[in-house]
Amino acid sequence: MPRRVAAVALTKGAPSHDAIGGLRGVAHIGPGGDAMDFTLTQYYPTGLDRLWAVFGRPEYPQRKYAALGATAFRLQRFDVTAHAIEVELERDVPVDPSRLSPWVRRMVGSKQTLRHRTRWRRVSPTRVTAELEISPISLPVRARGVGTIIETAPGMTQMKLDWNVTSMVPMVGEKIERLFADQVRTALEDDHAFTLQYLQQVAPLEAPVTQRVT
């Protein structure tokens, strides 16, 4: 039986300024309400050079995930050149068991360890290609996002990612996918909100130099 997937498009930060001077967007949801595949578009009020410099700082993911509630953070790989940024990390996040069904609660426990792999490629002065993967160690599911970051105008950058959430578990796989897709969408919205605040707080950044953290 073919797997039914509803389409979801989320737009975050499309030119509507909020009270802190960042950008706020509206989520647009397509047919159906249980999508495992979705497209997320986010806007940043800065040029691509500055956003690239932020992504190329090891302190950025450390501060971000600490602010978003991680109880442990392990940066396993952080390679930066003028044309590529590759990051691998793990973070532990607390789990609210009241929001989970009993069968998921048994699989996850009181905390969840998430593994992240990110690859940014600077293919031109105004364009970056992106590949992101997020997978919880305790659940047989994976979210993969591919897309671009484009400087659409001076001082404005758009990131658009197509996300696919998959699980190979028979019978309950679709339930796991739906649960994790919702978690990923919420996490990406929190990630975007933190980055907007981070851009306001840090001084103008130079382009990242070549570095490696292992």
N, C-alpha and C positions, 0 to 999 in steps of 0.2 A: 504494500500500500504506500503510495507516494507521501512523503512528509510535507505537510502544509506549513508554509512560512508566510506570515503577513509582513508587509513592508512598513518600516517606520523611518521617518526622516525627522531628525532633531536639529534645530538651528539655535545655537547659543551665542549670544553676543552680537546679533545683527543690529546695526547702528541705532541703538536705543539706549541713551546714557542713563546710568543709575546714580544713586545718591553719592557713591564713593568715587565717581568719575570713571568707573569701568564701563563695561558694555553688557547689556542684558538681552537675552533672546527669548523666543517663544518656541515651544516644542510642537511640531506638526506630526500627528500620528495618522498613518494610512489605514486601509481597511483591516478590520480585525483588531484584537487587543492583546494578543499573546505572541508578539513577534520575537523570533530568535535572531533574525537578521535586521540590521538597522544602519542608517547613515547619520552621522553626526557632523554638523558644521558649526564651528566655533570661530569667533572673531577676537583679535587682539589689537588694542590701540597702540601699535608700535610697528616699526619696520622689521623686515626679516633679519637684518643683521643683528639687531638687539635680541630678538627672540632666539636666534641661533646661539648667541653668546650665553643666554640664560640656560638653554638646554645643555650647553657644554660646560657647565659648572657642577662639580660633584656635590656641592652643598645644596644645590637646588632640589634634587630628589630626596635628600636627607631631611631638609627642612619641610618639604611638602608633605611627606608621609608621616612625619612626626606631628605636624599640624592636623592631619586628617585622621589621627587616632591610632597609628601603628604602635604596637607595644614592643616591637623589635624590628630592626632594619639591618639587612646584610647586603652591602654593595659588592657584588662578585666580579663585575667587569665594568670598566668605564674607559673606553677608548675614544679619543677625540683627535681629529685632524681638521684641516681647513675644509675638507669635503665630506666628512663622514663623522657621525657620532653613534657609537654602539654601546648599549647599556644592558647589563643583566643584573637583576637584584631579586631579593626575597624580602617580604615583609609579613609580619604577623599582625592580624587584626582580631579584636574581640568579636564574639558572635552573640547576638541576642537570640536565645533559644525560643523565646515566645513568638518570634516571627517565622519559625520554621516548623514544618510538619514533622511528626515523630521520626519517620524513616530517614529524613535528611539530618535531623539532630543527632542520630546515632552515628552517621558517617562523619560529621563535621566536628563534634565535640564543643568545647568552650572557646576555642580559637580557630582561626583559619589562616593557613600560610599560603600566600599568593606569590607565584613566580612571574616576573615580568621580563620580557625581552623586547628591546626597542632598537630600531635601526633608522637613522635619519641620513639621507643622502642629499647633499647640496649639488643639484644638477645645473643650476644657473644662479646668477645674483638675486633673482626674484622667485626661485622655485626650489622646493625640497620635496623629495619623495619619502614616504613614511611606511614602515612596517612595524606593527606592534602585536605582541602576543601576551595574553594573561591566562594563567591556569592555576587553579587551586590544587595543592598537593593532595588534599583529602577527597577530592571529587573527580570522577572521570569525565571532565569537560574542559573545553578550551575556547577562548575567544581570540579571534585574529582580526586585526584592523589594517587595512591598506588604504593609502590615499596620498594627499599632497598638502603642502603648506605653500601658499602663494601670497606674495605681497601685491595686494590689489590696488593700492594707492600709497603715496608717501605717508608713512605713519599708520598704516592699516594692513593687517595680515589675516588671511583666512586659512583655517585648517579644516579640511574635509576628509573624513575617514569612513570607509564602508566596512562595517563589522559583521562577522559571521561567527556564530556560537554553535559548536558541535559537540555531540557526545555519542559514543559507540555502544552505550549500555542499552540492551534490549528492554522493551516494555516501559521503563521509567525514564529513558533517555531524554524524551521531549520535555518532561517535567523538570529535569535537571537543567536542560538548556534554558528553559523559560526563567527559572529561578536565577541562574547565573547571568543571563542577559539583563535582567532587571538590576542586578547588583552592579554590573559593569556600567550600565547607563548612569546610575546614580554616582558611581565613583568618578566617571569622566566629567560629570557636571561639577563635582566638588573639586576635581583637579583644575578645571578651567577657572573656577572662582578663586582658588589659591593663587594661580599664576597671574591673574589680573592684579591681585593685591601685591604679589611679589614684584611685579613690574613697577608698581607705584613706590615701593619701599627702597629698592636698590638704586644705586647711582647708575648713570649711563655706563654701559659695559663695552669693553673692547671685544673684538672677535676672539674666540677661544684659541689658545695656542695648542700645539700638539701635546697631548698628555695621556698617561695610562695609569689607571688605578686598578689593582688586582688584590 
